Amino acid sequence: MKRLTMAMAAAALTLAMGTAAAGPKNKEIFEPGKPMAEQITKIEADLGDGETYSEITVDQRSQVREALGRMRGMLERSGSEGALSAANRTELFNDQQVVNGVLTRAREDSRLICKRERIVGSNMPQTQCMTVAQRERIKNSSQNSMHQAQRVGRFSN
């Protein structure tokens, strides 16, 4: 009984720490109050470094780049954010939502999750760290292999 209580307390503490750590990371990509042009430049640099948003597809990457290009063009033509017309503000907001949606999902898929697992044939647990997207790819690959093995009747690597 005492072990169960300690395990539940440890699980609650771990969950609370994970929630607190995830809080600041769940903010929007575009931060209100900061100059839009600077934020666009930073996002373009992050897209170009090959690491920050590595989990997004080529189509999503091009969709974000197109939206950022339209946003940059609107800001350059108007001179500042305050000088935008109502229609241009709506377009800017819509493009901003496209960028926020794609990159927020990419940030969630890029989270690194570590687990201590026992390797087959060993009693010593080892830490295995993978991103959410890597785990999803491995899961889908394993499921496809199992479906093919069941369909064909044999398993091949």
N, C-alpha and C positions, 0 to 999 in steps of 0.2 A: 504494500500500500504506500509506504514511504517512497519507494522508487518511482511509483506511478506519479505521485504528487510532484516529485523533483523533476521528472521528465516533462510533465505538463508545464511546470514553471519555466523550465529551460526553453520549451517550445514557444511559450508566450513571449518570453524575453527576446528570442531570436526573431519572431514575427514582428514585434514592436520595433526592434532595431532595423529590420529590413524595411518597414514602412517609413520610418524616420529617414533612412538613407535614400529612399526612393522619392521622397517629397520634392526636394529641389530639382531633381532631374526631370520631373514631369511638367516643367514649365514649357510655355510655347517657344517655338523657334524664334519668332519675331517678338522682341520685348518692347512693350509700350514705353514711350518716353525717350527712347534712343533714336538717333538719326537713322532713317530708313536706308540711306545710301551706304552707310558704314556696315549695317547689318547684312545688306545684300553682298557687299564685298567679302565679308567674313564667311557667309554661307558658300559663295563661289569658291573661296580658298579651301574650305572644308571639303567640298565636293571634289576638288582637284587633287587633294593630298592622297587619295586612294585608300585611306584608313578609316576616316571618320564615318562616312556613310557607305561602307563597302557592301552592305547587305541589300542595297536597292538594285533593282534590275536596270538594264540599259534604257528601257522605255521610261521607267520612272525617273531616271537621271535626266533624260532629255526633256521630259515634261517639266521638271523642276527648273532646268536651265532656261527653257523657253519662257516660263512664268517670270523668272528673275530678269530675263532680258526685257520683257514687256514692262516690268516694274521700273527697271533702270531707265528705259526710254521715256516713260511717262514723267519720271522725276526730272530727267535732264531737260525735257521740253518745257516743263512748267517752271523750273528753276528752284522750287522748294515744295515741300509737302503741303504747306498752307495755301499755295497758289493753285492747287488742283481744283478742277471743276467737280461738281457733284457726280457726274457720270464717270469721270476719271477716278474719283475716289472709290466709287463702287467697283470699277475694274481692278484697281489696285488692291482693294480688300479681297476680291474674289481670287486674284492671283496669290495673295498672301495666304489665303485659306488652303489653296492647292499645295503650296510649299509646306505649310505647317502640317497638313495631313500626311503627306508622303514622308517627310523627314522625321516626324514624330513616330510613325510606325517603324521607320528604319532604326531609330534610336532604341525602340523597344526590342527589336530583333537583334541588336548589337550588344545587348546586356550580357555580361559574362556571368555564368552560373557555375559554381564549383561544387562538386559532391565528393564525399569520401566513400569509395566503393571497394569491395573486396574483389580482386581479380580472380578469375577461375584458376584453381590450383594453388591458391595462396591464402593464408589467413591474415595477411597483413593488408590493411586497407590503404589505398593510394588515392590521392586527390586527382580528380579529373575535371578540368575546366574547359567549357565550351560555351559558345554563344547560343542564344535561343534559336537562331536561324540554323546553326550547325546541328543542333539536336534535332530540329525539325527535318532537315535534309537526311540525317542518318535514319530517323524513324521512317520516313517515306521510302527510302532506299530499301530498308529491311522489309517493309510491308510489300513492296513491289517484288522483291526476291522471293518472299514466301508465296505470294500469289502465283508467280511464274512457276515455282517448284511444284505447287499443287496442281497447276494446269498441265504442265509438261510431265510431271511425275518424277522429276529428278532435280537435284540442286547442283548448280554450278557457280563458281566464283567468277 
